[in-house]
C-alpha cells in the first residue's frame, strides 16, 4: 500500500518547495521535551522554539516554516505552519515573526507523521524530506499527551502531570482518581528521592498529585523548604513522579502506610532524600 505523505494533505506546489523549510523540534539544552511544552504552552513551541536562532539563519522573509514536534519513536506532530513576515536580526534569541496560514489550521496538533531523523540538523528544505514524511495518524482532537498505559509504566515530569490535570485527560484522571498508592518523587537534578502515600485519609492519588502541581510541595516539610529556597520553577524543571505500588480504594490505609515506610527504608529517602520522617 502506498504511504500517505504529508504533502498529500498540504498540497504544496512543487514550484514552492524551495521556499518551504521544515523545523524538527527535539529536547533542548534545558532537557525540556517539546511535546510537554506544547501541551501547556503551544504558543511557546509555535513561536519561540520554531523561530529561535543561534548563529545560523534558518529562514528568510517570505518563506514557509513547518513546525514539527518530537513524539519519540520516529513520530512527529505537526503544530503549525507559518509564513515568515519579518526578520529581527537577533542571535541566540527569537529571530523571526510569522503568520499562521489559515487553510492548514485544521491539521495543527492533529497530524502525526513518521520520519526517521538521522542527523542533528534541525531545519530541512521541504524538497529534501517531503517524500519521507509519512502520515500515520490524524487525531480526532488536538494532541493532549500520551494515553494511560498502566500503573507500572507511570513516569511523569512535572510538566506532563500538570498537562494531564489542566487538560482533564479522562483516561488518566479515571485511573488516578480512586487509587491508593505509594509513590516516588525524584529530583533529577541531584538524585534525591521522596516517598509518599495516597490513602483515603490524605486524598487518593489524583488529589495528592494535584496538590503537588498546585504548590510544588504538597504540604511536605522538606519540599516546602526546597520551594522557599529555589522556587517552584526548580520543581517544574527537575521533579518526576512515578508509582511504586498501587491499590484499590478498599485497601486498608494502615497497610498502605506500612508499605510507604518500607519503601522509605529501602530507598533510604529519610537519610539521603526529602523525607523528614
N, C-alpha and C positions, 0 to 999 in steps of 0.2 A: 504494500500500500504506500502510495506517495505521501510523504510528510506534508503537513500544512505549515508553511513558513509564515513568519511574522508579516512579511510584505504581502502575503495573500489577504491579510486583514487591512493593512495600512494603504496598500496600493500606491506606493511611491512610484513616480515615473523614473525610468532608468536614466533619463536625462538629468534628474535631480540627485542621483546617487553621490556625486562629487561634493555636494554641499551638505550632506547629512552625516552627522557624527553620532556614534553610539557610546555612551559612558557607562561602564560597568563598575558599580559601586560595591566595594567589599569592605571588610573590617578595617577601621582606620588606626592611626597611630595610638589612639587612646583606648583601643580594644572595644570600641563601640560597634555593635553589629547594625548595619543599615536597616535590616528588616525590623529590628526592635525600635529603632528611632522612627521609622516610617509609621508604625502603629500608633505612636503617641504624638509625633510631630511631623506629619507628612510634608509640610512646607519646608522644614529643615533639609529634608532629602532633596526635594524638588527645586530648591534654590541653592542653599549653602553647599551641599555635597555635589550637586550637579555642576555648579559654576565656580567651585573652588579651584584656584590656580596656585601652583608653587612658582616654578621658573618658566616652564614650558607653556606656551599659549595653546589651549585646546580648541578654541572656537574663534570664529570671526563673525562680525555683524552680517546678518542675512542667512547664516547657516541654520540648520535644524538640529537640535540636540535631543536625542532619545535617551531617556534615563531608565536604567535597569538596576535592580537591587538583588543582591545575592541571597538566595534562599537555601543555599548549600546543595550538595549532590548534583551539581551542574544545572540547577534550576534558578531561573531569574524572573523577577516580577517587573513588569512594565508599570512605571509610576507616573510618568508624564512625558510629553513631547512639546518642546518649546522652540519658537523662533527667536534667535538671538537678536535683540534690538539695540543693544549698546554695550560697548567695551569700556571698562573703568580704569584700565592701565594699573591694576593692582597686582602685586606679587605677594604670595603667602596670604591670600585672602579671597573674598568673593570678587571675581573679576568681570562678571557679565550680568546683564539684565535680559530677561527673556519673557516672552508672552506665550501662554499656552495656546495650542492650536485646537479650536473648539471641536472640530469634526472627529478628533481622536479621543475626546474625553470619556465616551462610554467604555473604553478599554482600560483606562487608568486604574491601577490597583486590582485588576481582574485577570489580565492575561499573563500566564506563566509559560515561559519558554525554556527549552533545553539548549544549553550551549556549553561545550567543553572548552574552558579558557585555559590555555597552556602557557601564557606569558604574563608578566607583571604589568604589561601595558594596560592602561585604563580606558583610553579612548581610541576607537577604531573608525575608519571610514566605513560607511554603510556597505559600499560595494565589496569590501573585503570580507564581510561576515554575513551578508544578507542570506546566502544560501545555506547557512549553518544555524540560523535562528529558528528552531522548530517549535511551533506552538504545541504544547502538550496538555494544556488545560485552560478553560475560561471559567472563572469562578462566578457563581450566581450573584455574589455581592463583593464589595471591596475586601481585600485580604485583611483578616483580623487576627493573624497568628496561627501557629500550628495547632492542630486538633489534639485533644487529650488522648494520650497513648498508654495510660495505665499508671498506677501509683508508683510502681517500681522504676518508672522512667522519668519521674518528675525531677527536673533540674532547671530552675528558672533564675535568670538575673532579676534584679530589682525592676528594671525597665520592662521585662517580659511580664512579670507578675502584675505590675502596675497597669499594663495594657489590657491584660485579661480582665481585671476588675473594672477599669474605666470603660471598656467597650461592652462589658456584660456578656462575655463569651459563654454561651449557655452550657456547652459540654463541660467546660472547666468548672463553672460555678456549681453545676449539679454534682460533679464529682467531689468537690471540696466541702460542700455545704453541710452535709450530715456525717462527716468523718471525724473520728477522734484519731490522734496521731502523735507520734514522737517525730519531731522534725529537726533538721540541721540547717543552721545558717553558717555560711563560710565567708570569711573576709579574704577575698582573693588577693588582696594586696600584701597581707602579712601571714596568711595561713591560719589565723586564729579561728576557733570554732565556737559556736553557741548551740547548745542542745536545748530544745524547748518541747512543750507538750500542748496539745489541744484536747480539752476534755469538756464534759458537759458543764462544769463549774466555771471554767475560764473562757469559754467560747469554743465552738468547733473550729476546724481547720480554716475554713473560709473567713471566719470572724477574726481569728488570731492573725492570719497573714494580712488581712485588711488593715489591722492595727499597725503593722509594721510599715505598710505603704503610706498610711496616713501620717505617721510620726517619725518613722525611721528607726524607732527603738522599741515599740510595742509595750512600753512601760517597764522594761527590764533595766536594772540598776546600771550595769556596766555599759550597756548600749546607750542609755541616757547620757552618760558621761562622754561617750565617744561622739555623739551628735553635738553636744555642747562644745567639745574641743575642735572637731573637724567639720561640723555642719552636715546637713542631710545630703549634700551633693557627694560627699565621700561615700555615704551609704548607697546612693544611686549608682555610683560608678563601680563599686567593688563587691557589693553583697550578692550572695547567691543562696537560693532556697531549695531544699530537697527534703524528701521524706525517708526516714529510717524505717518506720513501721507505721502501718495504718490499721484502724479497727472500726467496725461499725458502731453505730450510736448506742447499742445495747451493752457494749463492753464496760465493765466497771471502771470508774475513774481511778480508783486506787491502783488497779493493775497497770493502767497507762502511766501513772506517776512512778511506779516501781521500775517500769521499763525505761522511763526517762532517766532515772537515777543510775540505772545500769549503764546506759549509753554515755552518760557524763563520766563515769568511772573508766569505761573502756577507751574513750576518746581523750580522756584527761583534760576535758574542757573547763574544769574548775581551776586546775593548776596552770594551764597554758593558754586557756581561751577566755571567753567573755562571760562564763557562768560565775556568778558571785556565790552561789550555794549549791 
